[in-house]
Amino acid sequence: MNNKYHGRSASHFIDDFERRHPQSYFFRRNTLNFFGERISDMRILQETATIAGYDGAHECYVLSSLQRKYPGGPRRKYHYFDVDTLEHIIPKEGG
């Protein structure tokens, strides 16, 4: 699927996400700080992914971030957002 956010900064995606989900804390400063994440370290991957969520399959944008405060040291984390609703999708375990 064509990814309209690829090649642009993650800020464009975050602006659209916050317009659709103004009550979300996902990209708030305190939330990012808790996980040791920075918007400047976030990237939207080129390809979308089909993710099996708890409420079915979703075509998702993939946001890559670096969690600096992970107990075992910094690690790369992938977050999934539905391409139609920009809702954060949590992958189903084992799916």
PDB file of N, CA, C and O in Angstrom:
ATOM      1  N   MET A   1       0.843  -1.179   0.000  1.00  0.00           N
ATOM      2  CA  MET A   1       0.000   0.000   0.000  1.00  0.00           C
ATOM      3  C   MET A   1       0.887   1.241   0.000  1.00  0.00           C
ATOM      4  O   MET A   1       1.968   1.236   0.590  1.00  0.00           O
ATOM      5  N   ASN A   2       0.434   2.296  -0.658  1.00  0.00           N
ATOM      6  CA  ASN A   2       1.159   3.554  -0.711  1.00  0.00           C
ATOM      7  C   ASN A   2       1.178   4.203   0.668  1.00  0.00           C
ATOM      8  O   ASN A   2       0.129   4.395   1.283  1.00  0.00           O
ATOM      9  N   ASN A   3       2.365   4.538   1.149  1.00  0.00           N
ATOM     10  CA  ASN A   3       2.514   5.119   2.478  1.00  0.00           C
ATOM     11  C   ASN A   3       2.737   6.620   2.328  1.00  0.00           C
ATOM     12  O   ASN A   3       3.826   7.051   1.946  1.00  0.00           O
ATOM     13  N   LYS A   4       1.725   7.408   2.621  1.00  0.00           N
ATOM     14  CA  LYS A   4       1.821   8.862   2.410  1.00  0.00           C
ATOM     15  C   LYS A   4       2.751   9.548   3.401  1.00  0.00           C
ATOM     16  O   LYS A   4       3.094  10.713   3.200  1.00  0.00           O
ATOM     17  N   TYR A   5       3.168   8.867   4.460  1.00  0.00           N
ATOM     18  CA  TYR A   5       4.056   9.470   5.455  1.00  0.00           C
ATOM     19  C   TYR A   5       5.520   9.134   5.238  1.00  0.00           C
ATOM     20  O   TYR A   5       6.386   9.793   5.813  1.00  0.00           O
ATOM     21  N   HIS A   6       5.824   8.125   4.422  1.00  0.00           N
ATOM     22  CA  HIS A   6       7.214   7.742   4.212  1.00  0.00           C
ATOM     23  C   HIS A   6       7.981   8.887   3.549  1.00  0.00           C
ATOM     24  O   HIS A   6       7.495   9.511   2.605  1.00  0.00           O
ATOM     25  N   GLY A   7       9.187   9.152   4.059  1.00  0.00           N
ATOM     26  CA  GLY A   7      10.014  10.212   3.512  1.00  0.00           C
ATOM     27  C   GLY A   7       9.771  11.564   4.156  1.00  0.00           C
ATOM     28  O   GLY A   7      10.492  12.526   3.889  1.00  0.00           O
ATOM     29  N   ARG A   8       8.762  11.637   4.998  1.00  0.00           N
ATOM     30  CA  ARG A   8       8.477  12.865   5.729  1.00  0.00           C
ATOM     31  C   ARG A   8       8.873  12.637   7.189  1.00  0.00           C
ATOM     32  O   ARG A   8       9.039  11.496   7.622  1.00  0.00           O
ATOM     33  N   SER A   9       9.019  13.702   7.925  1.00  0.00           N
ATOM     34  CA  SER A   9       9.378  13.530   9.337  1.00  0.00           C
ATOM     35  C   SER A   9       8.201  12.923  10.095  1.00  0.00           C
ATOM     36  O   SER A   9       7.048  13.041   9.679  1.00  0.00           O
ATOM     37  N   ALA A  10       8.511  12.280  11.201  1.00  0.00           N
ATOM     38  CA  ALA A  10       7.459  11.676  12.018  1.00  0.00           C
ATOM     39  C   ALA A  10       6.499  12.739  12.545  1.00  0.00           C
ATOM     40  O   ALA A  10       5.365  12.422  12.902  1.00  0.00           O
ATOM     41  N   SER A  11       6.931  13.974  12.597  1.00  0.00           N
ATOM     42  CA  SER A  11       6.074  15.058  13.091  1.00  0.00           C
ATOM     43  C   SER A  11       4.798  15.209  12.267  1.00  0.00           C
ATOM     44  O   SER A  11       3.745  15.533  12.817  1.00  0.00           O
ATOM     45  N   HIS A  12       4.876  14.977  10.953  1.00  0.00           N
ATOM     46  CA  HIS A  12       3.670  15.047  10.115  1.00  0.00           C
ATOM     47  C   HIS A  12       2.655  13.993  10.546  1.00  0.00           C
ATOM     48  O   HIS A  12       1.463  14.274  10.670  1.00  0.00           O
ATOM     49  N   PHE A  13       3.145  12.781  10.771  1.00  0.00           N
ATOM     50  CA  PHE A  13       2.271  11.707  11.229  1.00  0.00           C
ATOM     51  C   PHE A  13       1.685  12.043  12.601  1.00  0.00           C
ATOM     52  O   PHE A  13       0.486  11.873  12.824  1.00  0.00           O
ATOM     53  N   ILE A  14       2.527  12.517  13.516  1.00  0.00           N
ATOM     54  CA  ILE A  14       2.084  12.830  14.874  1.00  0.00           C
ATOM     55  C   ILE A  14       1.025  13.926  14.865  1.00  0.00           C
ATOM     56  O   ILE A  14       0.052  13.852  15.615  1.00  0.00           O
ATOM     57  N   ASP A  15       1.204  14.942  14.023  1.00  0.00           N
ATOM     58  CA  ASP A  15       0.198  16.008  13.904  1.00  0.00           C
ATOM     59  C   ASP A  15      -1.149  15.442  13.468  1.00  0.00           C
ATOM     60  O   ASP A  15      -2.182  15.785  14.042  1.00  0.00           O
ATOM     61  N   ASP A  16      -1.141  14.569  12.448  1.00  0.00           N
ATOM     62  CA  ASP A  16      -2.394  13.943  11.990  1.00  0.00           C
ATOM     63  C   ASP A  16      -2.992  13.059  13.079  1.00  0.00           C
ATOM     64  O   ASP A  16      -4.204  13.070  13.292  1.00  0.00           O
ATOM     65  N   PHE A  17      -2.148  12.296  13.767  1.00  0.00           N
ATOM     66  CA  PHE A  17      -2.619  11.429  14.846  1.00  0.00           C
ATOM     67  C   PHE A  17      -3.294  12.259  15.938  1.00  0.00           C
ATOM     68  O   PHE A  17      -4.385  11.914  16.393  1.00  0.00           O
ATOM     69  N   GLU A  18      -2.662  13.335  16.355  1.00  0.00           N
ATOM     70  CA  GLU A  18      -3.218  14.151  17.443  1.00  0.00           C
ATOM     71  C   GLU A  18      -4.484  14.894  17.031  1.00  0.00           C
ATOM     72  O   GLU A  18      -5.332  15.184  17.875  1.00  0.00           O
ATOM     73  N   ARG A  19      -4.621  15.205  15.742  1.00  0.00           N
ATOM     74  CA  ARG A  19      -5.879  15.802  15.265  1.00  0.00           C
ATOM     75  C   ARG A  19      -7.030  14.800  15.379  1.00  0.00           C
ATOM     76  O   ARG A  19      -8.149  15.166  15.739  1.00  0.00           O
ATOM     77  N   ARG A  20      -6.746  13.540  15.072  1.00  0.00           N
ATOM     78  CA  ARG A  20      -7.785  12.506  15.134  1.00  0.00           C
ATOM     79  C   ARG A  20      -8.014  11.967  16.546  1.00  0.00           C
ATOM     80  O   ARG A  20      -9.112  11.510  16.863  1.00  0.00           O
ATOM     81  N   HIS A  21      -6.997  12.018  17.383  1.00  0.00           N
ATOM     82  CA  HIS A  21      -7.072  11.456  18.734  1.00  0.00           C
ATOM     83  C   HIS A  21      -6.549  12.472  19.752  1.00  0.00           C
ATOM     84  O   HIS A  21      -5.494  12.260  20.349  1.00  0.00           O
ATOM     85  N   PRO A  22      -7.278  13.569  19.953  1.00  0.00           N
ATOM     86  CA  PRO A  22      -6.771  14.639  20.833  1.00  0.00           C
ATOM     87  C   PRO A  22      -6.632  14.238  22.299  1.00  0.00           C
ATOM     88  O   PRO A  22      -5.897  14.896  23.036  1.00  0.00           O
ATOM     89  N   GLN A  23      -7.303  13.196  22.743  1.00  0.00           N
ATOM     90  CA  GLN A  23      -7.225  12.775  24.142  1.00  0.00           C
ATOM     91  C   GLN A  23      -6.105  11.763  24.400  1.00  0.00           C
ATOM     92  O   GLN A  23      -5.873  11.373  25.544  1.00  0.00           O
ATOM     93  N   SER A  24      -5.418  11.342  23.351  1.00  0.00           N
ATOM     94  CA  SER A  24      -4.373  10.321  23.502  1.00  0.00           C
ATOM     95  C   SER A  24      -3.123  10.905  24.163  1.00  0.00           C
ATOM     96  O   SER A  24      -2.761  12.061  23.946  1.00  0.00           O
ATOM     97  N   TYR A  25      -2.482  10.071  24.970  1.00  0.00           N
ATOM     98  CA  TYR A  25      -1.236  10.464  25.630  1.00  0.00           C
ATOM     99  C   TYR A  25      -0.016   9.866  24.928  1.00  0.00           C
ATOM    100  O   TYR A  25       1.108  10.030  25.403  1.00  0.00           O
ATOM    101  N   PHE A  26      -0.218   9.186  23.821  1.00  0.00           N
ATOM    102  CA  PHE A  26       0.849   8.412  23.183  1.00  0.00           C
ATOM    103  C   PHE A  26       2.083   9.258  22.866  1.00  0.00           C
ATOM    104  O   PHE A  26       3.203   8.813  23.121  1.00  0.00           O
ATOM    105  N   PHE A  27       1.913  10.446  22.325  1.00  0.00           N
ATOM    106  CA  PHE A  27       3.048  11.278  21.924  1.00  0.00           C
ATOM    107  C   PHE A  27       3.267  12.472  22.856  1.00  0.00           C
ATOM    108  O   PHE A  27       3.973  13.413  22.495  1.00  0.00           O
ATOM    109  N   ARG A  28       2.683  12.443  24.022  1.00  0.00           N
ATOM    110  CA  ARG A  28       2.873  13.538  24.976  1.00  0.00           C
ATOM    111  C   ARG A  28       4.287  13.506  25.542  1.00  0.00           C
ATOM    112  O   ARG A  28       4.904  12.446  25.647  1.00  0.00           O
ATOM    113  N   ARG A  29       4.778  14.649  25.895  1.00  0.00           N
ATOM    114  CA  ARG A  29       6.154  14.793  26.376  1.00  0.00           C
ATOM    115  C   ARG A  29       6.468  13.856  27.554  1.00  0.00           C
ATOM    116  O   ARG A  29       7.510  13.201  27.559  1.00  0.00           O
ATOM    117  N   ASN A  30       5.578  13.793  28.544  1.00  0.00           N
ATOM    118  CA  ASN A  30       5.816  12.943  29.719  1.00  0.00           C
ATOM    119  C   ASN A  30       5.840  11.461  29.363  1.00  0.00           C
ATOM    120  O   ASN A  30       6.625  10.697  29.924  1.00  0.00           O
ATOM    121  N   THR A  31       4.987  11.057  28.438  1.00  0.00           N
ATOM    122  CA  THR A  31       4.950   9.652  28.010  1.00  0.00           C
ATOM    123  C   THR A  31       6.245   9.289  27.297  1.00  0.00           C
ATOM    124  O   THR A  31       6.854   8.260  27.590  1.00  0.00           O
ATOM    125  N   LEU A  32       6.665  10.138  26.359  1.00  0.00           N
ATOM    126  CA  LEU A  32       7.909   9.875  25.638  1.00  0.00           C
ATOM    127  C   LEU A  32       9.099   9.844  26.597  1.00  0.00           C
ATOM    128  O   LEU A  32       9.978   8.991  26.474  1.00  0.00           O
ATOM    129  N   ASN A  33       9.121  10.760  27.534  1.00  0.00           N
ATOM    130  CA  ASN A  33      10.215  10.817  28.497  1.00  0.00           C
ATOM    131  C   ASN A  33      10.258   9.549  29.362  1.00  0.00           C
ATOM    132  O   ASN A  33      11.340   9.041  29.659  1.00  0.00           O
ATOM    133  N   PHE A  34       9.112   9.046  29.758  1.00  0.00           N
ATOM    134  CA  PHE A  34       9.054   7.831  30.574  1.00  0.00           C
ATOM    135  C   PHE A  34       9.749   6.658  29.881  1.00  0.00           C
ATOM    136  O   PHE A  34      10.468   5.888  30.519  1.00  0.00           O
ATOM    137  N   PHE A  35       9.528   6.529  28.570  1.00  0.00           N
ATOM    138  CA  PHE A  35      10.117   5.428  27.808  1.00  0.00           C
ATOM    139  C   PHE A  35      11.480   5.784  27.224  1.00  0.00           C
ATOM    140  O   PHE A  35      12.129   4.943  26.601  1.00  0.00           O
ATOM    141  N   GLY A  36      11.915   7.024  27.422  1.00  0.00           N
ATOM    142  CA  GLY A  36      13.204   7.442  26.877  1.00  0.00           C
ATOM    143  C   GLY A  36      13.167   7.606  25.374  1.00  0.00           C
ATOM    144  O   GLY A  36      14.186   7.419  24.710  1.00  0.00           O
ATOM    145  N   GLU A  37      12.015   7.950  24.822  1.00  0.00           N
ATOM    146  CA  GLU A  37      11.871   8.119  23.383  1.00  0.00           C
ATOM    147  C   GLU A  37      11.928   9.605  23.012  1.00  0.00           C
ATOM    148  O   GLU A  37      11.589  10.479  23.810  1.00  0.00           O
ATOM    149  N   ARG A  38      12.365   9.855  21.787  1.00  0.00           N
ATOM    150  CA  ARG A  38      12.398  11.213  21.246  1.00  0.00           C
ATOM    151  C   ARG A  38      11.755  11.211  19.869  1.00  0.00           C
ATOM    152  O   ARG A  38      11.928  10.273  19.090  1.00  0.00           O
ATOM    153  N   ILE A  39      11.024  12.252  19.583  1.00  0.00           N
ATOM    154  CA  ILE A  39      10.404  12.363  18.259  1.00  0.00           C
ATOM    155  C   ILE A  39      11.489  12.397  17.183  1.00  0.00           C
ATOM    156  O   ILE A  39      11.286  11.874  16.088  1.00  0.00           O
ATOM    157  N   SER A  40      12.626  13.002  17.480  1.00  0.00           N
ATOM    158  CA  SER A  40      13.706  13.091  16.491  1.00  0.00           C
ATOM    159  C   SER A  40      14.285  11.722  16.127  1.00  0.00           C
ATOM    160  O   SER A  40      14.912  11.580  15.077  1.00  0.00           O
ATOM    161  N   ASP A  41      14.082  10.708  16.985  1.00  0.00           N
ATOM    162  CA  ASP A  41      14.567   9.355  16.705  1.00  0.00           C
ATOM    163  C   ASP A  41      13.519   8.474  16.036  1.00  0.00           C
ATOM    164  O   ASP A  41      13.790   7.309  15.743  1.00  0.00           O
ATOM    165  N   MET A  42      12.335   9.009  15.793  1.00  0.00           N
ATOM    166  CA  MET A  42      11.241   8.217  15.218  1.00  0.00           C
ATOM    167  C   MET A  42      11.244   8.309  13.696  1.00  0.00           C
ATOM    168  O   MET A  42      11.540   9.356  13.121  1.00  0.00           O
ATOM    169  N   ARG A  43      10.906   7.187  13.057  1.00  0.00           N
ATOM    170  CA  ARG A  43      10.832   7.112  11.598  1.00  0.00           C
ATOM    171  C   ARG A  43       9.592   6.312  11.203  1.00  0.00           C
ATOM    172  O   ARG A  43       9.219   5.346  11.869  1.00  0.00           O
ATOM    173  N   ILE A  44       8.969   6.732  10.115  1.00  0.00           N
ATOM    174  CA  ILE A  44       7.877   5.955   9.522  1.00  0.00           C
ATOM    175  C   ILE A  44       8.508   5.045   8.474  1.00  0.00           C
ATOM    176  O   ILE A  44       9.173   5.522   7.555  1.00  0.00           O
ATOM    177  N   LEU A  45       8.302   3.750   8.608  1.00  0.00           N
ATOM    178  CA  LEU A  45       8.871   2.812   7.647  1.00  0.00           C
ATOM    179  C   LEU A  45       8.151   2.896   6.313  1.00  0.00           C
ATOM    180  O   LEU A  45       6.985   3.283   6.242  1.00  0.00           O
ATOM    181  N   GLN A  46       8.866   2.526   5.257  1.00  0.00           N
ATOM    182  CA  GLN A  46       8.351   2.665   3.895  1.00  0.00           C
ATOM    183  C   GLN A  46       7.121   1.807   3.640  1.00  0.00           C
ATOM    184  O   GLN A  46       6.150   2.276   3.046  1.00  0.00           O
ATOM    185  N   GLU A  47       7.154   0.574   4.076  1.00  0.00           N
ATOM    186  CA  GLU A  47       6.056  -0.355   3.810  1.00  0.00           C
ATOM    187  C   GLU A  47       5.048  -0.362   4.956  1.00  0.00           C
ATOM    188  O   GLU A  47       5.410  -0.203   6.122  1.00  0.00           O
ATOM    189  N   THR A  48       3.786  -0.549   4.606  1.00  0.00           N
ATOM    190  CA  THR A  48       2.781  -0.792   5.637  1.00  0.00           C
ATOM    191  C   THR A  48       2.827  -2.279   5.978  1.00  0.00           C
ATOM    192  O   THR A  48       3.417  -3.068   5.240  1.00  0.00           O
ATOM    193  N   ALA A  49       2.212  -2.657   7.081  1.00  0.00           N
ATOM    194  CA  ALA A  49       2.221  -4.054   7.513  1.00  0.00           C
ATOM    195  C   ALA A  49       0.804  -4.470   7.886  1.00  0.00           C
ATOM    196  O   ALA A  49       0.019  -3.659   8.377  1.00  0.00           O
ATOM    197  N   THR A  50       0.486  -5.726   7.654  1.00  0.00           N
ATOM    198  CA  THR A  50      -0.783  -6.281   8.105  1.00  0.00           C
ATOM    199  C   THR A  50      -0.537  -6.906   9.471  1.00  0.00           C
ATOM    200  O   THR A  50       0.248  -7.844   9.611  1.00  0.00           O
ATOM    201  N   ILE A  51      -1.226  -6.366  10.476  1.00  0.00           N
ATOM    202  CA  ILE A  51      -1.018  -6.781  11.857  1.00  0.00           C
ATOM    203  C   ILE A  51      -2.288  -7.429  12.389  1.00  0.00           C
ATOM    204  O   ILE A  51      -3.386  -6.901  12.212  1.00  0.00           O
ATOM    205  N   ALA A  52      -2.133  -8.583  13.046  1.00  0.00           N
ATOM    206  CA  ALA A  52      -3.254  -9.249  13.699  1.00  0.00           C
ATOM    207  C   ALA A  52      -3.415  -8.624  15.075  1.00  0.00           C
ATOM    208  O   ALA A  52      -2.639  -8.904  15.989  1.00  0.00           O
ATOM    209  N   GLY A  53      -4.422  -7.780  15.218  1.00  0.00           N
ATOM    210  CA  GLY A  53      -4.724  -7.170  16.510  1.00  0.00           C
ATOM    211  C   GLY A  53      -5.755  -8.014  17.237  1.00  0.00           C
ATOM    212  O   GLY A  53      -6.212  -9.032  16.717  1.00  0.00           O
ATOM    213  N   TYR A  54      -6.118  -7.592  18.433  1.00  0.00           N
ATOM    214  CA  TYR A  54      -7.091  -8.344  19.221  1.00  0.00           C
ATOM    215  C   TYR A  54      -8.502  -8.236  18.657  1.00  0.00           C
ATOM    216  O   TYR A  54      -9.373  -9.029  19.015  1.00  0.00           O
ATOM    217  N   ASP A  55      -8.736  -7.268  17.782  1.00  0.00           N
ATOM    218  CA  ASP A  55     -10.057  -7.120  17.161  1.00  0.00           C
ATOM    219  C   ASP A  55     -10.022  -7.409  15.664  1.00  0.00           C
ATOM    220  O   ASP A  55     -10.895  -6.948  14.928  1.00  0.00           O
ATOM    221  N   GLY A  56      -9.025  -8.168  15.203  1.00  0.00           N
ATOM    222  CA  GLY A  56      -8.939  -8.552  13.799  1.00  0.00           C
ATOM    223  C   GLY A  56      -7.672  -8.023  13.147  1.00  0.00           C
ATOM    224  O   GLY A  56      -6.797  -7.468  13.812  1.00  0.00           O
ATOM    225  N   ALA A  57      -7.590  -8.207  11.824  1.00  0.00           N
ATOM    226  CA  ALA A  57      -6.409  -7.785  11.067  1.00  0.00           C
ATOM    227  C   ALA A  57      -6.527  -6.320  10.661  1.00  0.00           C
ATOM    228  O   ALA A  57      -7.616  -5.832  10.355  1.00  0.00           O
ATOM    229  N   HIS A  58      -5.395  -5.629  10.664  1.00  0.00           N
ATOM    230  CA  HIS A  58      -5.345  -4.211  10.310  1.00  0.00           C
ATOM    231  C   HIS A  58      -4.169  -3.955   9.380  1.00  0.00           C
ATOM    232  O   HIS A  58      -3.088  -4.511   9.574  1.00  0.00           O
ATOM    233  N   GLU A  59      -4.376  -3.120   8.376  1.00  0.00           N
ATOM    234  CA  GLU A  59      -3.273  -2.604   7.563  1.00  0.00           C
ATOM    235  C   GLU A  59      -2.727  -1.408   8.326  1.00  0.00           C
ATOM    236  O   GLU A  59      -3.480  -0.490   8.650  1.00  0.00           O
ATOM    237  N   CYS A  60      -1.432  -1.400   8.617  1.00  0.00           N
ATOM    238  CA  CYS A  60      -0.871  -0.405   9.540  1.00  0.00           C
ATOM    239  C   CYS A  60       0.360   0.310   9.004  1.00  0.00           C
ATOM    240  O   CYS A  60       1.171  -0.264   8.277  1.00  0.00           O
ATOM    241  N   TYR A  61       0.476   1.580   9.386  1.00  0.00           N
ATOM    242  CA  TYR A  61       1.742   2.291   9.262  1.00  0.00           C
ATOM    243  C   TYR A  61       2.625   1.782  10.397  1.00  0.00           C
ATOM    244  O   TYR A  61       2.131   1.458  11.477  1.00  0.00           O
ATOM    245  N   VAL A  62       3.931   1.713  10.152  1.00  0.00           N
ATOM    246  CA  VAL A  62       4.863   1.242  11.165  1.00  0.00           C
ATOM    247  C   VAL A  62       5.767   2.407  11.568  1.00  0.00           C
ATOM    248  O   VAL A  62       6.469   2.983  10.737  1.00  0.00           O
ATOM    249  N   LEU A  63       5.734   2.737  12.846  1.00  0.00           N
ATOM    250  CA  LEU A  63       6.564   3.798  13.398  1.00  0.00           C
ATOM    251  C   LEU A  63       7.689   3.149  14.199  1.00  0.00           C
ATOM    252  O   LEU A  63       7.436   2.404  15.146  1.00  0.00           O
ATOM    253  N   SER A  64       8.918   3.432  13.818  1.00  0.00           N
ATOM    254  CA  SER A  64      10.086   2.894  14.501  1.00  0.00           C
ATOM    255  C   SER A  64      10.599   3.947  15.476  1.00  0.00           C
ATOM    256  O   SER A  64      10.741   5.117  15.120  1.00  0.00           O
ATOM    257  N   SER A  65      10.876   3.521  16.717  1.00  0.00           N
ATOM    258  CA  SER A  65      11.415   4.451  17.707  1.00  0.00           C
ATOM    259  C   SER A  65      12.516   3.754  18.503  1.00  0.00           C
ATOM    260  O   SER A  65      12.625   2.527  18.504  1.00  0.00           O
ATOM    261  N   LEU A  66      13.318   4.554  19.171  1.00  0.00           N
ATOM    262  CA  LEU A  66      14.392   4.019  20.002  1.00  0.00           C
ATOM    263  C   LEU A  66      14.043   4.284  21.455  1.00  0.00           C
ATOM    264  O   LEU A  66      13.932   5.438  21.868  1.00  0.00           O
ATOM    265  N   GLN A  67      13.866   3.210  22.241  1.00  0.00           N
ATOM    266  CA  GLN A  67      13.586   3.347  23.671  1.00  0.00           C
ATOM    267  C   GLN A  67      14.916   3.323  24.405  1.00  0.00           C
ATOM    268  O   GLN A  67      15.552   2.277  24.532  1.00  0.00           O
ATOM    269  N   ARG A  68      15.325   4.482  24.882  1.00  0.00           N
ATOM    270  CA  ARG A  68      16.636   4.617  25.519  1.00  0.00           C
ATOM    271  C   ARG A  68      16.657   4.124  26.963  1.00  0.00           C
ATOM    272  O   ARG A  68      17.728   3.816  27.488  1.00  0.00           O
ATOM    273  N   LYS A  69      15.499   4.042  27.614  1.00  0.00           N
ATOM    274  CA  LYS A  69      15.461   3.660  29.024  1.00  0.00           C
ATOM    275  C   LYS A  69      15.051   2.205  29.243  1.00  0.00           C
ATOM    276  O   LYS A  69      14.643   1.846  30.347  1.00  0.00           O
ATOM    277  N   TYR A  70      15.151   1.375  28.232  1.00  0.00           N
ATOM    278  CA  TYR A  70      14.796  -0.031  28.375  1.00  0.00           C
ATOM    279  C   TYR A  70      15.784  -0.685  29.356  1.00  0.00           C
ATOM    280  O   TYR A  70      16.980  -0.403  29.283  1.00  0.00           O
ATOM    281  N   PRO A  71      15.317  -1.547  30.268  1.00  0.00           N
ATOM    282  CA  PRO A  71      16.198  -2.113  31.310  1.00  0.00           C
ATOM    283  C   PRO A  71      17.468  -2.797  30.795  1.00  0.00           C
ATOM    284  O   PRO A  71      18.505  -2.734  31.455  1.00  0.00           O
ATOM    285  N   GLY A  72      17.408  -3.432  29.661  1.00  0.00           N
ATOM    286  CA  GLY A  72      18.584  -4.123  29.121  1.00  0.00           C
ATOM    287  C   GLY A  72      19.428  -3.237  28.222  1.00  0.00           C
ATOM    288  O   GLY A  72      20.344  -3.723  27.558  1.00  0.00           O
ATOM    289  N   GLY A  73      19.139  -1.962  28.192  1.00  0.00           N
ATOM    290  CA  GLY A  73      19.839  -1.030  27.312  1.00  0.00           C
ATOM    291  C   GLY A  73      18.914  -0.582  26.186  1.00  0.00           C
ATOM    292  O   GLY A  73      17.822  -1.129  26.029  1.00  0.00           O
ATOM    293  N   PRO A  74      19.335   0.398  25.407  1.00  0.00           N
ATOM    294  CA  PRO A  74      18.478   0.917  24.334  1.00  0.00           C
ATOM    295  C   PRO A  74      18.033  -0.193  23.378  1.00  0.00           C
ATOM    296  O   PRO A  74      18.791  -1.114  23.073  1.00  0.00           O
ATOM    297  N   ARG A  75      16.782  -0.079  22.913  1.00  0.00           N
ATOM    298  CA  ARG A  75      16.271  -1.066  21.947  1.00  0.00           C
ATOM    299  C   ARG A  75      15.344  -0.366  20.960  1.00  0.00           C
ATOM    300  O   ARG A  75      14.731   0.657  21.265  1.00  0.00           O
ATOM    301  N   ARG A  76      15.262  -0.947  19.781  1.00  0.00           N
ATOM    302  CA  ARG A  76      14.375  -0.458  18.731  1.00  0.00           C
ATOM    303  C   ARG A  76      12.985  -1.017  18.993  1.00  0.00           C
ATOM    304  O   ARG A  76      12.837  -2.209  19.262  1.00  0.00           O
ATOM    305  N   LYS A  77      11.975  -0.175  18.917  1.00  0.00           N
ATOM    306  CA  LYS A  77      10.582  -0.575  19.163  1.00  0.00           C
ATOM    307  C   LYS A  77       9.757  -0.165  17.955  1.00  0.00           C
ATOM    308  O   LYS A  77       9.987   0.895  17.373  1.00  0.00           O
ATOM    309  N   TYR A  78       8.795  -1.002  17.576  1.00  0.00           N
ATOM    310  CA  TYR A  78       7.908  -0.709  16.456  1.00  0.00           C
ATOM    311  C   TYR A  78       6.489  -0.542  16.971  1.00  0.00           C
ATOM    312  O   TYR A  78       5.984  -1.378  17.720  1.00  0.00           O
ATOM    313  N   HIS A  79       5.854   0.546  16.563  1.00  0.00           N
ATOM    314  CA  HIS A  79       4.471   0.840  16.927  1.00  0.00           C
ATOM    315  C   HIS A  79       3.640   0.789  15.648  1.00  0.00           C
ATOM    316  O   HIS A  79       4.102   1.197  14.582  1.00  0.00           O
ATOM    317  N   TYR A  80       2.421   0.289  15.760  1.00  0.00           N
ATOM    318  CA  TYR A  80       1.570   0.088  14.592  1.00  0.00           C
ATOM    319  C   TYR A  80       0.317   0.951  14.708  1.00  0.00           C
ATOM    320  O   TYR A  80      -0.317   1.020  15.761  1.00  0.00           O
ATOM    321  N   PHE A  81      -0.027   1.616  13.582  1.00  0.00           N
ATOM    322  CA  PHE A  81      -1.184   2.505  13.543  1.00  0.00           C
ATOM    323  C   PHE A  81      -2.018   2.195  12.305  1.00  0.00           C
ATOM    324  O   PHE A  81      -1.497   2.171  11.190  1.00  0.00           O
ATOM    325  N   ASP A  82      -3.304   1.960  12.502  1.00  0.00           N
ATOM    326  CA  ASP A  82      -4.223   1.639  11.410  1.00  0.00           C
ATOM    327  C   ASP A  82      -4.176   2.736  10.356  1.00  0.00           C
ATOM    328  O   ASP A  82      -4.227   3.919  10.694  1.00  0.00           O
ATOM    329  N   VAL A  83      -4.079   2.357   9.069  1.00  0.00           N
ATOM    330  CA  VAL A  83      -3.955   3.356   8.000  1.00  0.00           C
ATOM    331  C   VAL A  83      -5.219   4.188   7.816  1.00  0.00           C
ATOM    332  O   VAL A  83      -5.138   5.318   7.333  1.00  0.00           O
ATOM    333  N   ASP A  84      -6.378   3.663   8.186  1.00  0.00           N
ATOM    334  CA  ASP A  84      -7.632   4.410   8.005  1.00  0.00           C
ATOM    335  C   ASP A  84      -7.961   5.307   9.188  1.00  0.00           C
ATOM    336  O   ASP A  84      -8.406   6.439   9.001  1.00  0.00           O
ATOM    337  N   THR A  85      -7.748   4.816  10.401  1.00  0.00           N
ATOM    338  CA  THR A  85      -8.176   5.551  11.599  1.00  0.00           C
ATOM    339  C   THR A  85      -7.015   6.151  12.397  1.00  0.00           C
ATOM    340  O   THR A  85      -7.230   6.981  13.280  1.00  0.00           O
ATOM    341  N   LEU A  86      -5.788   5.729  12.084  1.00  0.00           N
ATOM    342  CA  LEU A  86      -4.583   6.080  12.848  1.00  0.00           C
ATOM    343  C   LEU A  86      -4.659   5.618  14.300  1.00  0.00           C
ATOM    344  O   LEU A  86      -3.915   6.110  15.149  1.00  0.00           O
ATOM    345  N   GLU A  87      -5.541   4.688  14.582  1.00  0.00           N
ATOM    346  CA  GLU A  87      -5.651   4.114  15.924  1.00  0.00           C
ATOM    347  C   GLU A  87      -4.428   3.243  16.196  1.00  0.00           C
ATOM    348  O   GLU A  87      -3.991   2.495  15.321  1.00  0.00           O
ATOM    349  N   HIS A  88      -3.872   3.335  17.410  1.00  0.00           N
ATOM    350  CA  HIS A  88      -2.736   2.521  17.793  1.00  0.00           C
ATOM    351  C   HIS A  88      -3.193   1.069  17.915  1.00  0.00           C
ATOM    352  O   HIS A  88      -4.147   0.771  18.634  1.00  0.00           O
ATOM    353  N   ILE A  89      -2.509   0.170  17.211  1.00  0.00           N
ATOM    354  CA  ILE A  89      -2.871  -1.247  17.209  1.00  0.00           C
ATOM    355  C   ILE A  89      -1.816  -2.013  18.003  1.00  0.00           C
ATOM    356  O   ILE A  89      -0.619  -1.897  17.739  1.00  0.00           O
ATOM    357  N   ILE A  90      -2.269  -2.787  18.968  1.00  0.00           N
ATOM    358  CA  ILE A  90      -1.364  -3.644  19.739  1.00  0.00           C
ATOM    359  C   ILE A  90      -1.420  -5.031  19.126  1.00  0.00           C
ATOM    360  O   ILE A  90      -2.480  -5.655  19.095  1.00  0.00           O
ATOM    361  N   PRO A  91      -0.275  -5.523  18.633  1.00  0.00           N
ATOM    362  CA  PRO A  91      -0.273  -6.846  17.998  1.00  0.00           C
ATOM    363  C   PRO A  91      -0.693  -7.939  18.973  1.00  0.00           C
ATOM    364  O   PRO A  91      -0.337  -7.929  20.151  1.00  0.00           O
ATOM    365  N   LYS A  92      -1.457  -8.875  18.441  1.00  0.00           N
ATOM    366  CA  LYS A  92      -1.894 -10.016  19.229  1.00  0.00           C
ATOM    367  C   LYS A  92      -0.701 -10.943  19.460  1.00  0.00           C
ATOM    368  O   LYS A  92       0.039 -11.252  18.527  1.00  0.00           O
ATOM    369  N   GLU A  93      -0.522 -11.375  20.680  1.00  0.00           N
ATOM    370  CA  GLU A  93       0.585 -12.285  21.003  1.00  0.00           C
ATOM    371  C   GLU A  93       0.454 -13.573  20.188  1.00  0.00           C
ATOM    372  O   GLU A  93      -0.627 -14.156  20.110  1.00  0.00           O
ATOM    373  N   GLY A  94       1.538 -14.004  19.596  1.00  0.00           N
ATOM    374  CA  GLY A  94       1.550 -15.228  18.828  1.00  0.00           C
ATOM    375  C   GLY A  94       0.836 -15.089  17.498  1.00  0.00           C
ATOM    376  O   GLY A  94       0.642 -16.085  16.801  1.00  0.00           O
ATOM    377  N   GLY A  95       0.436 -13.866  17.125  1.00  0.00           N
ATOM    378  CA  GLY A  95      -0.308 -13.698  15.885  1.00  0.00           C
ATOM    379  C   GLY A  95       0.364 -12.898  14.931  1.00  0.00           C
ATOM    380  O   GLY A  95      -0.154 -12.676  13.837  1.00  0.00           O
TER     381      GLY A  95
END
